[in-house]
Amino acid sequence: MQELAARTTAAGRLASLSAHDLAELVRTKRASPVEIVEDVLASIASLEPGLNAFVALDVRGARTAARKAEAAVMRGEALGPLHGVPVTIKDVQAVAGLPTRRGSRLSDATPAIDDAPAVARLRAAGAVILGKTATTEQGWTAVSENPLTGATHNPWKQGHTAGGSSSGAAALAAAGCGPLHLGTDGAGSVRLPAHFCGVVGFKPTFGMVPYVPVPNNGALSHIGPIARDAADAELMLEVMAGPHPADHTTLPGGFRRDSAGHDLAGLRIAFSPDLGHARVDPEIAASVAAAARVFEALGASVERTTPAWGPLGPDLIRSLWGPPLLPYSPADGAAEAAMDPGFVACLRETGQTSWRDLHAAQSRRHAYAGAVGRWFAEGWDLLLTPAASVAAFPHGRQVPDHWPAHPWDWLVWAEFSYPFNLSHCPAVSVPCGLTPDGLPIGLQIVGPRLADPLVMRAARAFLEARPFAAWATAVRDPMLAV
């Protein structure tokens, strides 16, 4: 395929280009899938194991798929929207030929026979699967450490969390190692690492993307894209979305990008800096407040408000988060020693929950979701909040040093994300600034159920008005600079 490589007009490294650009280069024969994949693999090799973002990097499989994609181009076959575009998969979704370890030493290392539906759809669209990315143990926490592979580092500062539980996905996106990364989100696990790493993380409406096997966790888990570009996140979601017979919770219709453009005139947008209860570090609060003012310049009406349902969230999530994880409780001392100590502490505290208490919490959850839905229906088109209360902090703890210590409760700095798992609303984290220490800050944009196209249109409009090019600068730790 040297002929195609010689005609490429791609400037600089292909690995840092958008999915849209890469797909166009392939369609117009200005770059080959092999060339693209080799460039991404070279970028990964320059950062690993320092970044420690992969559980399984499938070099052979990626190269084989790239050669097949190249041959299809040369034969003049019809090409999918992601033809030749590299993609990574969080290690909670099955990829044929690779094990699904879920960040646990106690997991089954047997390779999967089939792809999960979302992965199969990405392949069918022409994507090249690079491998499985790191997650926290069973997705229990939002800091980027697990007993199986260790700590995934934030590309902006070595030794600091990349967030979780979609840790490797966000770190690779921020480091410029390919454009598209599949994450999952049960209480913020797409949006929180996006916030920490300065990328886009979109949790769509529950049921938009099939999640197989369906998690038995109270309908909290969503699949969503992590990318550097809002339009790329939309493209990935378009490919993955739509009903599937193996997931009875999936919605009809799929996802289609809102083509109305960046003008947000006429929208009524609420801004809540704390949801009526959350502690937020001052540098986060200041950056998010400045970002909210951008929407006024884009034509929207922005009003500061405190939703009545906001303060109800903390007790509710702490009643519901742990019980679905109890099947992972250690069977003996050897198993406990192989697990994340914070996870063990969470399970011990959760083990005191009675069935009566859990059932009552589920009833409160349904009422909570209804309250969120009614609040939007009262006239709010969108809601703006911080994506999280803190910036990236050092590994080895669940909360930063300047917050009260706790053996497991990371939720104290993530009070803005889980409300929209509980209510099934679409929500996206977009980078909106840097702390004085040069660490990313995320703005969360939320909409009512099924308003996914509007949420992403607002994200695109914001990033067009305030481009976040800083992720590609030397602000990051020189060890991981790209």
C-alpha positions as CSV (number, residue, x, y, z in Angstrom):
1,M,0.0,0.0,0.0
2,Q,3.0,2.3,-0.5
3,E,1.0,4.1,-3.3
4,L,-1.5,5.3,-0.9
5,A,1.1,6.3,1.7
6,A,2.9,8.3,-0.8
7,R,-0.2,10.3,-1.6
8,T,-1.2,11.1,2.0
9,T,-1.8,14.7,2.8
10,A,-2.0,14.1,6.5
11,A,0.2,16.6,8.3
12,G,2.0,15.3,11.4
13,R,1.0,12.2,13.3
14,L,-2.0,10.4,12.1
15,A,-2.6,9.1,15.6
16,S,-3.7,12.5,16.9
17,L,-6.2,13.2,14.0
18,S,-10.0,13.0,14.5
19,A,-12.0,10.0,13.5
20,H,-13.7,12.1,10.8
21,D,-10.4,13.1,9.4
22,L,-9.0,9.6,9.4
23,A,-12.1,8.1,7.8
24,E,-11.9,10.8,5.1
25,L,-8.2,10.1,4.4
26,V,-9.0,6.4,4.0
27,R,-12.0,7.0,1.7
28,T,-10.0,9.4,-0.5
29,K,-6.9,7.1,-0.5
30,R,-4.7,9.7,1.0
31,A,-3.8,7.4,3.9
32,S,-4.1,3.7,4.3
33,P,-5.6,1.8,7.3
34,V,-2.2,0.1,7.8
35,E,-0.4,3.4,7.9
36,I,-2.9,4.8,10.4
37,V,-2.8,1.7,12.7
38,E,1.0,1.6,12.6
39,D,1.2,5.3,13.6
40,V,-1.2,4.8,16.5
41,L,0.7,1.7,17.6
42,A,4.0,3.7,17.5
43,S,2.4,6.4,19.6
44,I,1.2,3.8,22.1
45,A,4.7,2.2,22.2
46,S,6.2,5.6,23.0
47,L,4.0,5.9,26.1
48,E,3.5,2.4,27.4
49,P,4.2,1.1,29.9
50,G,4.6,4.6,31.4
51,L,0.9,5.4,30.8
52,N,-0.2,1.9,31.7
53,A,-3.5,2.2,29.9
54,F,-3.9,-1.2,28.3
55,V,-4.9,-4.6,29.8
56,A,-4.4,-6.3,26.4
57,L,-2.9,-4.5,23.4
58,D,-3.7,-6.7,20.4
59,V,-1.0,-5.7,18.0
60,R,-1.4,-8.8,15.8
61,G,-5.1,-8.5,15.6
62,A,-5.0,-4.8,14.8
63,R,-2.5,-5.3,12.1
64,T,-4.5,-8.1,10.5
65,A,-7.7,-6.0,10.6
66,A,-5.8,-3.0,9.1
67,R,-4.6,-5.1,6.2
68,K,-8.1,-6.4,5.5
69,A,-9.4,-2.9,5.6
70,E,-6.7,-1.8,3.2
71,A,-7.6,-4.5,0.8
72,A,-11.2,-3.5,0.9
73,V,-10.2,0.0,-0.1
74,M,-8.1,-1.2,-3.0
75,R,-11.0,-3.4,-4.2
76,G,-13.3,-0.5,-4.3
77,E,-15.7,-2.0,-1.8
78,A,-18.3,0.1,0.1
79,L,-16.7,1.5,3.2
80,G,-18.3,2.0,6.6
81,P,-18.2,5.3,8.5
82,L,-15.2,4.1,10.6
83,H,-13.3,2.2,8.0
84,G,-9.7,1.9,9.1
85,V,-10.2,4.0,12.2
86,P,-8.6,2.6,15.4
87,V,-10.8,2.1,18.5
88,T,-10.1,0.8,22.0
89,I,-12.6,-1.1,24.2
90,K,-12.9,-0.9,28.0
91,D,-12.1,-4.2,29.6
92,V,-15.7,-4.8,30.7
93,Q,-17.0,-5.5,27.2
94,A,-16.2,-8.7,25.4
95,V,-13.8,-8.7,22.4
96,A,-13.5,-12.0,20.6
97,G,-10.2,-13.6,21.2
98,L,-9.4,-11.6,24.3
99,P,-10.3,-12.2,28.0
100,T,-12.5,-9.8,29.9
101,R,-10.7,-9.3,33.2
102,R,-12.6,-6.3,34.7
103,G,-9.5,-5.1,36.6
104,S,-9.7,-8.2,38.9
105,R,-7.1,-10.8,39.7
106,L,-10.0,-13.1,40.5
107,S,-11.5,-12.9,37.0
108,D,-11.6,-15.5,34.3
109,A,-8.8,-15.3,31.8
110,T,-10.5,-17.4,29.2
111,P,-10.8,-15.4,25.9
112,A,-14.2,-14.4,24.7
113,I,-15.8,-16.2,21.9
114,D,-17.8,-13.4,20.5
115,D,-17.8,-9.6,20.5
116,A,-20.2,-7.7,22.6
117,P,-22.9,-6.0,20.5
118,A,-21.4,-2.5,20.7
119,V,-18.0,-3.9,19.7
120,A,-19.5,-5.9,16.8
121,R,-21.2,-2.7,15.5
122,L,-17.9,-0.9,15.6
123,R,-16.2,-3.7,13.6
124,A,-19.1,-3.7,11.1
125,A,-18.6,0.0,10.6
126,G,-14.9,-0.7,9.7
127,A,-13.2,0.2,12.9
128,V,-9.9,-1.5,13.8
129,I,-10.0,-2.8,17.4
130,L,-6.6,-2.1,19.2
131,G,-7.3,-4.0,22.4
132,K,-8.7,-3.7,25.9
133,T,-8.2,-0.7,28.2
134,A,-7.7,-0.6,31.9
135,T,-10.6,-0.2,34.3
136,T,-11.0,-0.2,38.1
137,E,-11.8,-3.5,39.8
138,Q,-15.4,-4.4,38.7
139,G,-15.8,-0.7,38.0
140,W,-16.3,0.1,41.6
141,T,-14.4,3.3,41.9
142,A,-13.5,6.4,39.9
143,V,-9.7,6.5,40.6
144,S,-7.4,4.8,38.0
145,E,-6.0,1.9,40.0
146,N,-6.7,-1.9,40.0
147,P,-5.0,-4.9,41.5
148,L,-4.6,-6.6,38.1
149,T,-2.6,-4.0,36.1
150,G,-1.8,-1.3,38.7
151,A,-2.2,2.4,38.2
152,T,-3.1,4.1,34.9
153,H,-1.4,7.5,34.9
154,N,-2.9,10.8,33.8
155,P,-1.2,12.1,30.7
156,W,-1.1,15.6,32.2
157,K,0.8,14.5,35.3
158,Q,2.6,11.2,36.0
159,G,1.6,9.7,39.3
160,H,-1.9,11.3,39.3
161,T,-5.2,9.6,38.7
162,A,-6.7,9.5,35.2
163,G,-10.1,8.9,36.7
164,G,-12.3,5.8,36.3
165,S,-13.6,3.5,35.9
166,S,-12.9,4.0,32.1
167,S,-9.3,4.9,33.1
168,G,-7.3,3.6,30.1
169,A,-9.8,5.0,27.6
170,A,-9.6,8.6,28.8
171,A,-5.8,8.4,29.2
172,L,-5.3,7.2,25.7
173,A,-7.7,9.8,24.2
174,A,-5.9,12.6,26.1
175,A,-2.4,11.3,25.0
176,G,-3.4,11.3,21.3
177,C,-3.3,7.6,20.9
178,G,-6.2,7.2,18.5
179,P,-9.5,9.1,18.3
180,L,-12.2,6.7,19.7
181,H,-12.4,4.8,23.0
182,L,-15.4,2.9,24.3
183,G,-16.2,3.5,28.0
184,T,-19.0,2.5,30.4
185,D,-20.6,4.7,33.0
186,G,-22.5,3.5,36.1
187,A,-22.0,6.6,38.3
188,G,-19.8,8.8,36.2
189,S,-17.2,6.4,34.7
190,V,-17.2,8.0,31.3
191,R,-17.5,11.6,32.4
192,L,-15.2,11.6,35.4
193,P,-12.1,10.3,33.6
194,A,-12.9,12.7,30.7
195,H,-12.9,15.5,33.3
196,F,-9.6,14.5,34.8
197,C,-7.9,14.0,31.4
198,G,-9.3,16.9,29.4
199,V,-11.3,15.1,26.8
200,V,-15.0,14.5,25.8
201,G,-16.9,11.8,27.6
202,F,-20.6,11.3,26.7
203,K,-23.0,9.1,28.7
204,P,-26.1,8.8,26.5
205,T,-29.7,8.1,27.6
206,F,-29.9,4.7,29.3
207,G,-30.7,2.1,26.6
208,M,-29.3,4.1,23.7
209,V,-26.4,1.5,23.3
210,P,-26.9,-2.2,24.0
211,Y,-25.0,-3.4,27.1
212,V,-24.6,-7.2,27.0
213,P,-24.8,-9.0,29.3
214,V,-27.3,-6.6,30.9
215,P,-25.8,-5.6,34.3
216,N,-27.8,-6.6,37.4
217,N,-27.2,-3.2,39.1
218,G,-30.5,-1.4,39.1
219,A,-30.2,-0.1,35.5
220,L,-27.3,2.2,36.2
221,S,-24.7,1.2,33.6
222,H,-24.5,3.0,30.2
223,I,-22.0,2.6,27.3
224,G,-20.6,5.8,25.9
225,P,-17.8,7.2,23.8
226,I,-14.7,9.0,25.0
227,A,-12.9,11.2,22.4
228,R,-11.0,14.4,22.0
229,D,-13.7,15.8,19.7
230,A,-17.4,16.1,20.3
231,A,-18.3,15.3,16.7
232,D,-16.2,12.1,16.9
233,A,-18.1,11.1,20.0
234,E,-21.3,11.6,18.1
235,L,-20.0,9.5,15.2
236,M,-19.0,6.7,17.5
237,L,-22.4,6.8,19.2
238,E,-24.3,6.7,15.9
239,V,-22.5,3.4,15.1
240,M,-23.1,1.8,18.5
241,A,-26.7,3.0,19.2
242,G,-29.9,1.1,18.5
243,P,-32.0,-1.8,19.8
244,H,-30.5,-5.3,20.2
245,P,-32.4,-8.5,21.0
246,A,-30.0,-9.5,23.8
247,D,-30.6,-6.3,25.7
248,H,-34.3,-5.8,26.6
249,T,-33.6,-2.3,27.8
250,T,-32.4,-0.9,24.5
251,L,-34.4,1.9,22.8
252,P,-35.6,2.1,19.3
253,G,-34.3,4.7,16.8
254,G,-30.7,5.0,17.6
255,F,-28.9,8.3,17.6
256,R,-28.7,11.0,15.0
257,R,-26.6,14.1,15.2
258,D,-28.5,17.4,15.5
259,S,-27.5,19.4,12.4
260,A,-29.0,22.7,13.6
261,G,-25.5,24.2,14.1
262,H,-23.9,26.1,17.0
263,D,-26.5,28.8,17.5
264,L,-28.2,28.1,20.9
265,A,-30.6,31.0,20.7
266,G,-33.9,30.4,22.5
267,L,-32.6,27.7,24.8
268,R,-33.3,28.0,28.5
269,I,-30.3,26.6,30.4
270,A,-30.0,26.1,34.2
271,F,-26.6,26.4,35.9
272,S,-26.2,24.8,39.3
273,P,-22.7,25.1,40.8
274,D,-23.3,22.7,43.6
275,L,-26.8,21.0,43.2
276,G,-27.6,22.5,46.5
277,H,-25.2,20.3,48.5
278,A,-21.9,19.5,46.9
279,R,-18.5,20.7,48.0
280,V,-16.5,22.0,45.0
281,D,-12.8,23.2,45.0
282,P,-12.5,26.9,44.2
283,E,-10.6,26.6,41.0
284,I,-13.1,24.1,39.6
285,A,-16.0,26.4,40.6
286,A,-14.5,29.4,39.0
287,S,-13.7,27.7,35.7
288,V,-17.1,26.1,35.4
289,A,-18.9,29.4,36.2
290,A,-16.9,31.1,33.4
291,A,-17.8,28.3,31.0
292,A,-21.5,28.8,31.8
293,R,-21.3,32.4,30.7
294,V,-20.1,31.2,27.2
295,F,-23.6,29.8,26.6
296,E,-25.1,33.3,27.0
297,A,-22.7,34.5,24.3
298,L,-24.0,31.7,22.1
299,G,-27.6,33.0,22.5
300,A,-29.0,30.9,25.3
301,S,-30.6,32.2,28.5
302,V,-28.6,30.9,31.5
303,E,-30.1,31.1,35.0
304,R,-28.4,30.0,38.2
305,T,-30.6,27.6,40.1
306,T,-30.8,24.8,42.7
307,P,-32.9,21.9,41.7
308,A,-35.1,20.6,44.6
309,W,-34.0,17.0,43.8
310,G,-30.3,17.8,44.1
311,P,-29.7,17.3,47.9
312,L,-31.6,14.0,47.8
313,G,-28.8,12.3,45.8
314,P,-26.1,11.5,48.3
315,D,-28.1,9.2,50.6
316,L,-29.7,7.6,47.6
317,I,-26.6,6.7,45.7
318,R,-24.9,5.3,48.8
319,S,-27.8,3.1,49.4
320,L,-27.8,1.8,45.9
321,W,-24.1,1.7,44.8
322,G,-22.7,-1.1,46.9
323,P,-25.4,-3.9,47.0
324,P,-25.1,-4.9,43.3
325,L,-21.4,-5.4,44.0
326,L,-21.9,-7.8,46.9
327,P,-21.5,-10.9,44.6
328,Y,-17.8,-9.9,44.3
329,S,-17.3,-10.2,48.1
330,P,-14.2,-12.2,48.9
331,A,-14.8,-15.8,49.7
332,D,-11.8,-16.1,52.0
333,G,-8.7,-14.3,53.1
334,A,-6.7,-15.2,50.0
335,A,-9.4,-13.7,47.8
336,E,-9.5,-10.6,50.0
337,A,-5.8,-10.1,49.7
338,A,-6.1,-10.2,45.9
339,M,-8.6,-7.4,45.9
340,D,-8.5,-3.6,46.0
341,P,-8.7,-2.7,49.8
342,G,-11.0,0.1,49.1
343,F,-13.4,-2.2,47.3
344,V,-13.3,-4.6,50.2
345,A,-14.1,-1.7,52.6
346,C,-17.0,-0.7,50.4
347,L,-18.3,-4.3,50.4
348,R,-18.0,-4.7,54.1
349,E,-20.0,-1.5,54.8
350,T,-22.6,-2.5,52.1
351,G,-23.0,-5.9,53.6
352,Q,-25.0,-4.4,56.4
353,T,-27.8,-3.3,53.9
354,S,-31.0,-5.2,54.4
355,W,-33.3,-6.3,51.6
356,R,-36.0,-4.0,53.1
357,D,-33.6,-1.0,53.0
358,L,-32.5,-1.7,49.4
359,H,-36.1,-2.1,48.2
360,A,-37.0,1.2,49.9
361,A,-34.0,2.9,48.2
362,Q,-35.2,1.6,44.8
363,S,-38.5,3.2,45.4
364,R,-36.9,6.5,46.3
365,R,-34.7,6.2,43.2
366,H,-37.8,6.0,41.0
367,A,-39.3,9.1,42.6
368,Y,-35.9,10.8,42.2
369,A,-35.8,10.1,38.5
370,G,-39.4,11.3,38.1
371,A,-38.5,14.5,39.9
372,V,-35.6,15.1,37.5
373,G,-37.8,14.5,34.5
374,R,-40.5,16.9,35.8
375,W,-37.9,19.5,36.5
376,F,-36.7,19.5,32.9
377,A,-40.3,19.5,31.7
378,E,-41.0,22.7,33.6
379,G,-39.0,24.6,30.9
380,W,-35.3,23.8,31.2
381,D,-33.6,22.6,28.0
382,L,-30.2,21.9,29.6
383,L,-28.4,21.9,32.9
384,L,-24.8,22.9,33.4
385,T,-22.7,21.7,36.4
386,P,-19.1,20.9,37.2
387,A,-18.2,17.4,36.0
388,A,-16.5,16.7,39.3
389,S,-15.5,18.7,42.4
390,V,-11.7,18.2,42.2
391,A,-8.9,18.0,39.7
392,A,-6.6,15.0,39.3
393,F,-4.9,14.0,42.5
394,P,-2.1,11.5,43.3
395,H,-2.5,7.8,43.2
396,G,-3.0,5.7,46.4
397,R,-6.1,7.3,47.8
398,Q,-9.9,7.6,47.0
399,V,-10.0,11.3,47.8
400,P,-7.5,14.1,47.6
401,D,-5.4,15.0,50.6
402,H,-7.2,18.3,51.2
403,W,-10.6,16.4,51.6
404,P,-11.6,14.3,54.6
405,A,-10.0,10.8,54.3
406,H,-12.3,7.8,53.8
407,P,-11.4,4.2,53.0
408,W,-13.7,4.0,50.0
409,D,-16.1,6.9,49.5
410,W,-15.0,8.5,46.3
411,L,-18.5,9.6,45.6
412,V,-18.0,12.7,47.8
413,W,-16.2,14.5,44.9
414,A,-18.4,12.9,42.2
415,E,-21.8,14.3,43.4
416,F,-22.6,15.7,39.9
417,S,-22.4,12.5,37.8
418,Y,-24.5,9.8,39.4
419,P,-27.8,11.8,39.4
420,F,-28.0,11.2,35.7
421,N,-27.4,7.5,36.0
422,L,-30.2,7.4,38.5
423,S,-32.5,9.4,36.2
424,H,-31.2,8.0,32.8
425,C,-30.5,11.5,31.4
426,P,-27.8,12.1,28.7
427,A,-24.8,14.0,30.1
428,V,-21.4,14.9,28.6
429,S,-18.2,16.2,30.2
430,V,-16.3,18.7,28.0
431,P,-13.0,20.3,28.9
432,C,-13.4,23.9,30.0
433,G,-10.1,25.0,31.5
434,L,-7.0,24.2,33.5
435,T,-6.2,24.6,37.2
436,P,-3.3,26.8,38.3
437,D,-1.3,23.5,38.4
438,G,-2.2,22.8,34.7
439,L,-4.7,20.0,35.3
440,P,-7.9,19.7,33.2
441,I,-11.4,20.8,34.4
442,G,-14.6,19.5,32.9
443,L,-18.0,21.1,32.4
444,Q,-21.0,18.8,32.5
445,I,-23.9,19.4,30.1
446,V,-27.1,17.5,30.9
447,G,-30.4,17.2,29.1
448,P,-33.7,15.4,29.7
449,R,-34.1,11.8,28.6
450,L,-33.7,11.3,24.8
451,A,-32.3,14.8,24.3
452,D,-29.0,13.4,23.4
453,P,-28.7,15.3,20.1
454,L,-29.3,18.6,21.8
455,V,-26.8,17.8,24.6
456,M,-24.1,17.1,22.0
457,R,-25.0,20.1,19.8
458,A,-24.4,22.3,22.9
459,A,-21.1,20.5,23.5
460,R,-20.0,21.2,20.0
461,A,-21.1,24.8,20.2
462,F,-19.2,25.3,23.4
463,L,-16.0,23.7,22.2
464,E,-16.2,25.7,18.9
465,A,-16.5,28.9,21.0
466,R,-13.7,27.8,23.4
467,P,-11.5,25.3,21.7
468,F,-9.5,23.2,24.2
469,A,-6.3,22.8,22.2
470,A,-4.2,22.7,25.4
471,W,-4.3,18.9,25.6
472,A,-1.7,18.8,22.8
473,T,0.7,21.2,24.4
474,A,3.7,20.6,26.6
475,V,1.7,21.4,29.8
476,R,1.6,17.7,30.4
477,D,4.3,15.8,32.2
478,P,7.3,15.6,29.8
479,M,7.5,11.9,30.4
480,L,4.2,11.5,28.7
481,A,4.3,14.5,26.3
482,V,3.3,13.6,22.7
